[in-house]
Amino acid sequence: MKARAFISCGQNQLTDEVEVAQAIAARLDQLGYDPYIAVQEQTLRGLVENIFGRLAASEYLVFVDFKREQFANSPEHRGSLFSHQELAVAAFLELDVVAFQESGVRQLDGMVRFVQANAIRFSDRSTLPDLVAHELQKRGWRSDWRRTLKLERDPSQSADFDAVDQAGHPAGCRRFFHGVVYNQHRSLVAAHTYVYLDRITHLGNANETPLKTIELKWAGYTFPNAVVRPGTKREFDCCWIHHDHPSTANFNVFSDSTMWTPVIHGPGKFILRFTAVADRFAPESIDMLLTLGASLGDARLVPA
């Protein structure tokens, strides 16, 4: 897992800017980051897919403001318009930013002034890769995290519980299979996290079971949404099997109608797709293979 660093700087083919950008990327790669060099796009589609998409998926922005044309009646130069636009998008996305500005560029011009980037001045482009590396380490940036959720499943994990019905009467023993939502961010809380069962596919005939959108239950928790703190995991109920009915899989959902409560009748093999969503995180999914047989020992749930 590598933090993604978006490198925003000029790409003037008539200068050494391309080589400098590549050297910065190589230095970041040495430090364990996943670098991406922004290339100027000429179409709206390319802008949305390559630039905005990459920015939205990044953890960090390295902003380098190279000199451009000189202002009239002034010794100062303007900076790179395209890089300033990327800085504006990064500010909207609340990315961590480190900014560098070439000597001669007007210091508080463009987006640098509005986002309070406190740009570090440089005059020798050849020293920029090491200057970037030094500043990242100085600021405590880390390369071993991402602004993503991750769904996991330990194939060996299951738990048996004696259940009771709403009246408090024994309802038999049930085997639960749990999944895990892991918050890979180093500091951002995954608030209002929900897990959904999106799809059930029977491998015997490739048919999909029609499902309604409904929230799954968190393990040991009675609300449909939960907080997953940075760098921690939280379990959810994938499914459960009654000891007396080992070829049927059931799901704990937040619903007052059986029409919203899925049930799988085996024996057979089924692909289950689970998706987790949370504030300020992109949805993440995992496919799991559920095996149901004639006995409880045949039941398995493993990552597909």
Legacy VTK file of the C-alpha trace (Angstrom):
# vtk DataFile Version 3.0
C-alpha trace
ASCII
DATASET POLYDATA
POINTS 304 float
0.000 0.000 0.000
1.605 3.248 -1.183
0.331 6.788 -0.722
-0.382 8.395 -4.095
1.452 11.654 -4.770
0.175 13.879 -7.581
3.027 15.957 -9.056
1.712 19.208 -10.506
4.304 21.181 -12.453
4.980 22.622 -15.874
5.705 20.358 -18.843
7.245 22.812 -21.286
8.919 20.611 -23.925
11.404 23.369 -24.814
12.910 23.410 -21.304
14.138 20.867 -18.755
10.760 20.806 -16.959
9.865 17.290 -18.151
13.190 15.906 -16.911
12.800 17.702 -13.569
9.304 16.276 -13.114
10.554 12.765 -13.883
13.407 13.199 -11.394
10.938 14.271 -8.688
8.788 11.211 -9.456
11.813 8.913 -9.248
12.787 10.429 -5.893
9.264 9.954 -4.521
9.267 6.371 -5.744
12.476 5.778 -3.785
10.705 7.078 -0.680
7.890 4.557 -1.131
5.234 6.783 -2.728
3.178 6.072 -5.844
3.892 9.201 -7.939
1.870 10.517 -10.859
3.049 13.324 -13.139
0.204 15.504 -14.353
0.292 16.006 -18.123
-1.659 18.860 -19.678
-4.859 17.633 -21.283
-6.421 19.131 -24.403
-9.918 17.624 -24.103
-12.613 17.840 -21.457
-12.823 14.042 -21.291
-9.092 13.748 -20.675
-9.241 16.482 -18.059
-12.011 14.736 -16.113
-10.647 11.199 -16.407
-6.910 11.762 -16.103
-6.470 14.957 -14.094
-9.546 15.244 -11.879
-9.739 11.483 -11.466
-6.102 11.218 -10.397
-6.410 14.162 -8.034
-9.500 12.662 -6.399
-7.626 9.389 -5.877
-4.460 10.978 -4.444
-3.372 11.502 -0.863
-0.789 14.235 -1.538
-0.088 17.044 -4.006
3.429 18.232 -4.845
2.943 21.660 -6.450
5.822 23.174 -8.426
5.326 26.664 -9.869
7.792 27.208 -12.724
8.373 30.610 -14.304
6.332 31.641 -17.280
6.021 34.977 -19.130
7.339 38.154 -17.515
4.798 40.747 -16.467
4.917 44.048 -18.322
6.926 46.740 -16.544
7.910 44.279 -13.811
10.878 41.969 -13.105
8.418 39.289 -11.913
6.964 36.398 -13.880
3.618 34.664 -13.763
3.458 31.051 -12.697
1.999 28.013 -14.425
-1.735 28.526 -14.980
-2.415 24.816 -15.352
-0.650 23.952 -12.080
-2.587 26.653 -10.237
-5.823 25.105 -11.485
-4.732 21.727 -10.126
-3.860 23.397 -6.828
-7.393 24.772 -6.643
-8.896 21.306 -7.168
-6.542 19.819 -4.551
-7.610 22.476 -2.057
-11.261 21.604 -2.690
-10.451 17.911 -2.129
-8.573 18.810 1.091
-5.367 17.083 0.000
-2.130 17.605 1.878
-0.068 20.012 -0.255
3.590 20.953 -0.360
4.322 23.894 -2.671
7.505 25.073 -4.372
7.897 28.268 -6.370
10.731 29.214 -8.676
12.560 32.427 -7.904
11.202 35.235 -10.055
7.587 34.050 -9.905
5.269 36.584 -8.274
4.936 35.123 -4.802
1.313 35.749 -3.878
-0.172 35.450 -7.331
-2.903 33.010 -8.323
-4.177 30.225 -6.063
-1.071 30.241 -3.854
-2.395 33.288 -2.034
-5.887 31.910 -1.479
-4.919 28.464 -0.189
-2.049 29.824 1.936
0.362 27.303 0.472
3.489 28.971 1.962
5.476 28.033 -1.124
9.165 27.231 -0.701
11.367 29.237 -3.073
14.025 27.586 -5.255
16.385 28.840 -7.953
18.299 25.724 -9.074
15.945 23.209 -10.708
18.498 20.387 -10.438
18.236 20.473 -6.638
14.438 20.271 -6.647
14.056 16.452 -6.234
16.160 16.447 -3.067
14.458 19.624 -1.831
11.067 17.943 -2.257
12.227 14.791 -0.453
13.626 16.826 2.442
10.432 18.823 2.841
8.197 15.732 2.822
10.253 14.139 5.578
10.300 17.412 7.513
6.504 17.592 7.392
6.067 14.015 8.509
4.436 12.764 5.330
4.061 8.992 5.222
3.999 6.729 2.185
2.308 3.717 3.836
-1.363 4.726 3.834
-4.235 5.606 1.520
-7.489 7.547 1.732
-9.490 4.396 1.144
-11.553 1.776 2.871
-10.650 -1.879 2.464
-12.944 -4.844 2.954
-11.375 -8.050 4.225
-12.412 -11.537 5.245
-10.406 -14.075 7.270
-11.432 -17.450 5.751
-10.857 -19.251 9.055
-13.033 -16.899 11.112
-16.484 -17.929 12.338
-18.348 -17.731 15.634
-21.189 -19.822 17.063
-23.841 -18.206 19.264
-26.994 -19.417 20.968
-29.701 -17.098 19.673
-32.950 -16.006 21.326
-36.105 -14.707 19.671
-37.826 -11.398 20.437
-39.653 -12.983 23.376
-36.394 -14.208 24.870
-36.930 -17.872 24.021
-34.082 -20.054 22.695
-33.900 -19.931 18.902
-31.110 -22.410 18.305
-27.408 -22.088 17.637
-26.173 -19.982 14.742
-22.786 -19.724 13.034
-21.791 -16.196 12.031
-19.312 -15.246 9.331
-17.897 -11.746 9.753
-16.174 -9.385 7.368
-14.001 -6.400 8.217
-13.959 -2.773 7.058
-10.475 -1.298 7.429
-9.876 2.472 7.353
-6.483 2.921 5.667
-6.301 6.684 6.243
-3.643 7.892 8.666
-5.795 10.573 10.313
-9.299 10.834 8.772
-12.228 9.195 10.558
-14.545 7.159 8.318
-17.839 8.576 9.584
-21.285 7.240 8.708
-19.907 3.965 7.390
-22.458 1.532 5.948
-22.084 -1.924 4.412
-24.390 -3.290 1.710
-24.927 -6.634 0.024
-25.004 -5.656 -3.647
-25.193 -8.953 -5.475
-25.753 -12.700 -5.064
-24.694 -14.842 -8.035
-25.372 -18.598 -8.128
-22.343 -20.196 -9.775
-24.337 -23.235 -10.849
-26.475 -21.275 -13.294
-24.939 -17.764 -13.198
-28.297 -16.327 -12.142
-28.372 -13.288 -9.888
-30.804 -13.003 -6.993
-32.741 -9.696 -7.161
-31.848 -7.602 -4.114
-33.233 -4.448 -2.589
-30.834 -1.878 -1.154
-30.625 -2.458 2.575
-27.988 -1.848 5.243
-26.224 -4.808 6.852
-25.637 -5.050 10.592
-22.333 -4.348 12.298
-21.086 -7.097 14.605
-22.128 -6.400 18.211
-23.640 -3.026 17.310
-27.258 -1.982 16.971
-27.102 0.965 14.542
-26.840 0.805 10.732
-23.867 3.188 10.487
-20.655 3.202 12.442
-17.415 5.141 12.863
-14.192 3.470 11.770
-11.229 5.296 13.251
-7.992 5.865 11.288
-5.922 2.732 10.930
-8.505 0.512 12.638
-10.940 -2.208 11.591
-14.570 -2.881 12.366
-16.461 -6.153 11.863
-19.801 -6.571 10.108
-22.115 -9.569 9.720
-21.633 -11.119 6.280
-24.149 -13.903 6.877
-25.165 -16.571 9.387
-26.238 -20.220 9.217
-28.575 -22.013 11.626
-27.023 -25.249 12.889
-30.256 -27.112 12.139
-30.466 -25.737 8.561
-26.849 -25.803 7.314
-27.692 -25.326 3.621
-29.429 -21.965 4.152
-27.608 -18.629 4.582
-29.315 -15.690 6.271
-28.430 -12.002 6.629
-28.829 -9.486 9.434
-30.278 -6.336 7.890
-32.032 -3.204 9.106
-35.526 -3.838 7.810
-39.023 -4.455 9.153
-40.055 -6.436 6.055
-39.012 -9.874 4.820
-39.123 -8.440 1.284
-35.890 -6.595 2.100
-34.244 -9.573 3.831
-32.276 -11.846 1.485
-31.982 -15.600 2.039
-29.811 -18.090 0.144
-30.984 -21.667 -0.226
-28.291 -24.218 -1.057
-26.537 -26.487 -1.474
-24.366 -24.665 -3.948
-21.684 -22.041 -4.470
-22.507 -18.350 -4.554
-20.590 -15.119 -5.151
-21.550 -12.343 -2.727
-20.538 -8.746 -3.393
-20.292 -6.457 -0.364
-19.720 -2.694 -0.603
-18.742 -0.218 2.124
-19.425 3.527 1.894
-18.466 6.370 4.228
-18.289 10.155 4.265
-15.317 11.487 2.234
-14.291 7.981 1.112
-14.890 6.318 -2.239
-17.045 3.164 -2.110
-15.052 -0.063 -1.904
-16.249 -3.592 -2.700
-15.191 -7.186 -2.195
-16.451 -10.434 -3.719
-16.726 -13.470 -1.433
-17.350 -17.106 -2.320
-20.003 -18.768 -0.159
-20.202 -22.566 -0.164
-23.254 -24.300 1.299
-23.521 -28.060 1.654
-25.550 -30.689 3.452
-23.748 -30.213 6.780
-22.488 -27.282 8.847
-18.918 -28.354 8.199
-19.410 -27.735 4.474
-20.161 -24.034 4.989
-17.340 -21.743 3.854
-17.004 -18.007 3.137
-13.721 -16.928 1.534
-12.563 -13.993 -0.607
-13.376 -14.792 -4.230
LINES 1 305
304 0 1 2 3 4 5 6 7 8 9 10 11 12 13 14 15 16 17 18 19 20 21 22 23 24 25 26 27 28 29 30 31 32 33 34 35 36 37 38 39 40 41 42 43 44 45 46 47 48 49 50 51 52 53 54 55 56 57 58 59 60 61 62 63 64 65 66 67 68 69 70 71 72 73 74 75 76 77 78 79 80 81 82 83 84 85 86 87 88 89 90 91 92 93 94 95 96 97 98 99 100 101 102 103 104 105 106 107 108 109 110 111 112 113 114 115 116 117 118 119 120 121 122 123 124 125 126 127 128 129 130 131 132 133 134 135 136 137 138 139 140 141 142 143 144 145 146 147 148 149 150 151 152 153 154 155 156 157 158 159 160 161 162 163 164 165 166 167 168 169 170 171 172 173 174 175 176 177 178 179 180 181 182 183 184 185 186 187 188 189 190 191 192 193 194 195 196 197 198 199 200 201 202 203 204 205 206 207 208 209 210 211 212 213 214 215 216 217 218 219 220 221 222 223 224 225 226 227 228 229 230 231 232 233 234 235 236 237 238 239 240 241 242 243 244 245 246 247 248 249 250 251 252 253 254 255 256 257 258 259 260 261 262 263 264 265 266 267 268 269 270 271 272 273 274 275 276 277 278 279 280 281 282 283 284 285 286 287 288 289 290 291 292 293 294 295 296 297 298 299 300 301 302 303
